[in-house]
Amino acid sequence: MTKVVLSGSQAVAEAVKLCRPHVVPIYPITPQTPMGERLCEMVFDGELDAELIHVESEHSAMSACIGASATGARTYTATSSQGLALMHEMLFVASGLRLPVVMGVANRSLSAPLNIWNDQQDSMAERDAGWIQLYVESAQEAFDAHIQAFRIAEQLGVPVMVCLDGFLISHTYETLELLDAAKVRQFLPDYKPKVTLDPRKPVTMGSVGAPDTFMEFRKQQDDALAAAPAVIRKANADYAKLSGRSYGDGMVEAVNMKGKRHALLTMGSVTGTARELLKHEDIGIIKVRSFRPFPAGEIAKLCGRLDSVGVLEKDISVGGNGGALFLEVKAALHGTDCKARLSNFIAGLGGRDITLPQMRAILKKIESGFEGIEWVGLK
């Protein structure tokens, strides 16, 4: 292993290079741009043997990924915010065709009003697109999760997006460990698809799904996502043997939960702030790593004996009575024996700072048994 100081964007590029993609369609958008820039440098400098495609939009980037992946090429792209929204149509095509595209998403708020700073509204808006969604806490985890993502995608035939908080992770430098290329190749062998577009052996992909077949296609997609937790856990466990780094069970990470009566449930970079504050408190952390598929069973088990759970998130399901993560947790606990009081804290939208005093106030409210929804830091 090699210790280096890199930004989150550079860490992602290093991981992608080690995964040996054949095709990288790319279109710039803040704060994803440094990820694409570094991959371009690698191709031009001969570090990465890949077909780099400069497309005219994010919609075209995903379209190019679909075409390349359908021919059997290992494919990667990255985007953010409005770019991800512009891909919306093609995200469903990629998942519907069961193509193992991997995409990095540098999370950023959606317009309007125009905002280039971090929250998680962009990827949350695509939660029903049929993609696996992994959320990371640090540049190190962004590096590790990208390598795992290629294996998960290719084993399941399901596209994967790795979501990292824009600027807070993508532009922040930290010390991290890179894996040797030989170890990555051991973990991620060459991609050998079962079915490809090949004129020597013609097949049809993306044909019309009439009412007598369409539901069956959707059911197969849902079955693939239902099978994903076992694959995600195995990838996490096998990767830990190579790297020494494990992220809970790959789906959820319980931090300092032993004997605790209260928990803060969250995902992304804010987990790191919570770790520092909760070292000596009677409250633990439940870090959600996989939002799709959602780890409902694990959440219910971890919350089963708690007195209270507070969900802190950087998105809002407008008109839905809470954030998307909160609504998922609420559904996971419904009908179980869990008696924990549940609260939801909406914070950090549009890049607004979540300050230490605010975090301490949130923790006190959770411990007090507060129930309901609170917007943190409103003026």
N, C-alpha and C positions, 0 to 999 in steps of 0.2 A: 504494500500500500504506500501511497505517496501523500504526504501532508502538504497542503497548499492553502493560500489565501485567495478566495475567489468571491465574486458576487453570485447571487442566486442565478442570474441569467447565464453567467459563464459556467457555473456548475451544471446547469441543464445541458448546455452545449457539449460539455465534456462527457456527460452521460450518454447523450445521443450518439456522439462519435463512437463510443465504445460499443454501442448496439448495432452499428454497421447498417444504417438504412441505405436503401438503394435510390430512393427518390425523396427530395425535400422541396416541396412547393412552399413558397414563403411570400408574405406581404407584410410590410411594417405597420405597426400601430403602437403607440405609447400605452403601457410601459413594456410591451413585449419586444419592441424593436431590438434591444441588445442581444436577445436570444438568437434572432435571425441573423443579425450582423456577425456574430461570432461563428455561426454555422457557415455563413458565406466565406469568411476568412479561412476556415478549415478546408473548405472545398478548393478555394483558389490556391491555397498553400500546399495542397496535396496531402493534408492530414486526413481528409475524409473523402473516400472514393464514392461519391454519390452524384446523382443527376439533380442539379439545383435548378428549380424552375421559378423565374421571376414572373409572377402572375399579376393581373390587373386589379384584383380585389380578393377579399377573403372568401367570397363565394366561389371564385375561380380556384383559390388555393385548395379548398375542400373538394371541389370537383376534380382537380388534378390528382389529389390523394386517392379518390375513389377509383379513377381510371387506372392509376398505377398499381394500387393494391389488388384490383381485380385481375391484373395480369401476373400476380404472384410476387410483386415487389414489396419489400419491407418499407413502410412509408411513414414519414413524420412531418408535422407542421406545428405552428404555434400561433396564437392570436390573443385577443383581449377585447372585452367590452363590446363596442359597436361592431367590431370585426366578427366576434362570435355570433352576435345577433344577425349579421349579414349572412353567416353560414347556416342559419337556422334550417332552411329547406334541405340543404345537403347533409346536415347532421343525421336527419332521418333516413336519407338514402344510404349513407355509410352503414348505419346500424341495421337497416332493413336488409341490406345485401350481405350482412354478417362479415364485414371487412375489418381486419384488425389494425385499423389506423390508430396511431398514438399521437396525441396533441397536448402540448403545454399551453395552459391558460394562465396568463398573468392577470389575476383578478383586478377589475377596475369597474367603477360605477357606470351605469347606463344613463345616457341623456334622455330627456332634457330635465333640468338645465345641463349644459355642457360641463363635464367634470372629468378630469383625467386621473383622479386619485382612487385609492383603494376602497372597495367593499366587495362583497361576493354576490352581488345581484346578477351579474352577467351569467355565471355558470348555473346559478340557482334557476334562472329563467329557462335553462335547457335541461332541467332535471328529468323530464319525461321523453327525452329524445332517444332513449335506448342505449346511452353510453354509460360505461362505468365511470364514476367520478371519485378520484382520490384527492384529498386535501392535505397539504403538508405544512409543517410548522417552521421549517428552517431550510437554508440552502443545502445542508447535508441531506435532509430528507427529500428535497427536490431531486437531488442527484440520484439517491437510492430508489426513489419511487419511479423515476423514469425507466430505469433498468428493469425493475419489476413489471412495469406497465407493458412493455413489449412482450414479455413472456405470458402475462395474463391474457392479453389481447389475442395472441396467436394460439394459445391453448383453447380458448373459448370461441374464437371467431366473433369477438365483440370489440368495438372500438373503446379506447380508454382515454379520458382526459385527466391530466395531472394539474391540479389547480394550486397555484402559489400566489400569495398576496402581492399585488403589484407594488413596486417601490420598497415596501417593507421587507420583502424577501428578494425580489428580482434585482434590486439595485443596492442592497446591503451586502457588505463584504464580511466574510467570516472564515475562520480556519476550518477546513474539512479534509477528509481523507478520500482519495480517489482509489478505485480498484484497478488492479492490473488487467490489461486486455485479455490475458489468458484466463483469468478467473471469470470475467464477464462472458467469454465464449463458452466456458464450462457451464455457466448458469443459463445462458441464452444461446443455444445452437443456431445454426443457419435456419432461416424460415423455409419450411416445405409445405406449402398449402395443398389441401386435398383437391380443390377445384380452382381452375384459373381460366381466364379468357385466352384461348390459344387457337389460331386458325387451323392448326393440324388436328385439333380435336374440339370441334365447335360445341359450345354450350350457350344457353340463354341465361342472362342475368338481368334482373329488373324488369321482367315481363309483366303484363297486366295481371293484377290480383283481383279477380272478379269476386262478387259476394260469396260464391261457393268455395273460395280458397283463402280469402284475405285474412279471416279470423285465425285460421290455422298458422299462417305465417307469424302473426302477432303473438300467438300462444307460444310458438317456438322461441321467439325473442325473449319472452318473459321467462320461459324455462331456462334459457341460457343465463339470464341474470340471476335466477334462483340458484343455479349451480355455481355461480361466481364466488361466493364466500369461501368454499373449500379450496378453490384455485388460488384465491388471494392469500389465504392463510398459508398454503403450502409454499407459495412464492416468498412470502415473508420469512417463513422458517428456514427455507433453503438458503435464502440470501443472508440470513443471520449467521449461518455456518461459514459462509465465505468471508463476510465482512466484520462479524462481531456486533452488528447493529440490528436490533429488532424493534419493531414499532407495535407493541402490544401483540395482538394476534393477527395484525394486518388490517383488521376491520376497525377495532376499537382499542384504545390504550387507556388502561386504568392507572392513574398516577396518584400515589399516596392515599389509596382508598381503604386500606386495611383498618378496620375499627372505626371508620368515620361515619357520622350520622348525616352529613350534608355533602352535596357535590355541586361543583360548577361544571356544566356540560358545554363544550364549545369545540371549535375546530379552526385550524389555520394558525397564523403567527401569534395571535393573542394568547394562545396556550402557553407560550414561553414566558410572557409577563405573569401569568397566573402561577406558573411554577415557582417563581421567585417569591411571590407573596404568600404562598400557601405552605411553605416549608414547616411552619410551626403553628398552623391553625388546625382547628377541628373540622376541616373541610377538605375534600379531595377533588381530583379533576377526572372527568370522563371526557377523553379526547376522541371525537369521531374522526376517523381517517377515511372511511369509505361512506360517502353519502348515497351513492348508488352503486351496488345494492345497499339499501339501508339496513344496518345491523339491529333490527327490532328486538330479536331475542336476547342479544348481548346487553342491550340497553335495559330491557326489563329485568334481567338477572342482576345487573349492577345496581339498579335503583330499588330492588325489591325490599331491602331492609332500611332504606334511608328515611329520614324525617322530612327532608326537603331537597329539591333539585332546582337550580337556576340555570336556564339556557341563555347563554350570551352569544349573539350572532350579529353578523354584518350584512343583513338583508332584511327586507320586509315583504311579506306576501300581502300586497295591498288589497284591502277588503277581506282578507282571510282571517282576521283576528289573531295576528301574531306573525312571527317570522317563519320561514319554511322549515328550519331545523326544529323549532319549537313545536310546530304542528306535527312533524314526524314523530318526535318524542312523545307527544301527547297521545297520538294514535298507538304507538308501541306499548304504552302503559295501560291503555284502555282495556278493561276486561281482565286485567291481572290482579294479583293480590297486593300490588304496590299501593301504599297509602301515602306516599311522599307528596308534600305540597309542591306544586309546580309553578315556577315563575319564568317570565321571559323578559330579557333585557336587550333592546334594540340599540346598537351602538356603532360608532365608527363609520356611519354612512357617508359616502363622498370623501372619505379620507380624514374625517374629523378624528382628532386624537382621543384615545381612551386613556385618560390620565390615571396615575396611581391612586389619587384620592377617590376618583370615581370607582376604580376597581375595589378599593377597600369598602366603599359604601355598598357596592353590589354584594360583596361577600357577607357583610353584616345583615343585609336584607334577606339573603338566602338563609342564614342561620336563624333569623327571627321568625322564619316561617311565612314570609310574604308570599302571597299568591296574586297573580295577575300579570299585566304587561306594562313595562316601563320603558320609555324612550330616554336614553342616558345622554346627558350633556346638552339638552335642548336649550336654546337661548330664549 
